[in-house]
Each structure stands twice: as structure tokens, then as C-alpha cells.
Amino acid sequence: MKKIKTFFQLPYVCWTVKMSYYLLILLGLLMIYGFKMTNSSAFIYNEF
């Protein structure tokens, strides 16, 4: 268990894990919000 803790405390391992985590969050948000049709909502300036 001590070897695992020291492994995850290494700077490059910590950076890689954090980068992967944030990349997964970004890709998840793109999957949820990025692929919607842009013409699906009303354009705000149509009424002027």
C-alpha cells in the first residue's frame, strides 16, 4: 500500500491522472452539450 501511495504522489503521475480526469469531464460535457443542433432554439434578434 505504501508503494502505491508513493507512486501516486510522483509529480508526473499526479499530473497525468489530473489531466485524464479533466479531459474526461470536458469530453463528457461536449457529449452532452456540444452535439445539439444550433438551429433548435429561436434566435434572439428575430423580433427586431
N, C-alpha and C positions, 0 to 999 in steps of 0.2 A: 504494500500500500504506500509505503514511503517513496518508493521509486516512481510510482505513478504521480504522486503529488509533486515531486521534484521535476518530473518530465513536463507537467502542465505549467510549471512556473518558469520554464525557459522562455525568453523573450520571443523567439521566432515561433514557438508552438502557441503561445498565448495570442500573438498577432494573427496567426493562421486560423485559429479557432474563432476569434472575434470577427475576422474578415469573412469567413464562411457563414457565420451566424447572420451578419448584417446583409450579406449577399442573398441569403435565403429569404430574409424579410423583404428586401427590395424586389426580388423575383415574385414573391407572393403577392405583394401589392400591385405589381404590374399585371399579374394574372387576374386579380380581382377588378382593378380599375382601368387598366391600360387597353383592354381589347373591346371596350364598348364602342358603339357607333357614335361618331361625333355629331351626326345629324339627328340623333334621337331626342335631343332637347330643343326647346324653342330658342331661337337667337334673341338676345336681349334687345337688340336695336330694330327689330322688325316693326315695332309700333310707332316709330318716329317718322 
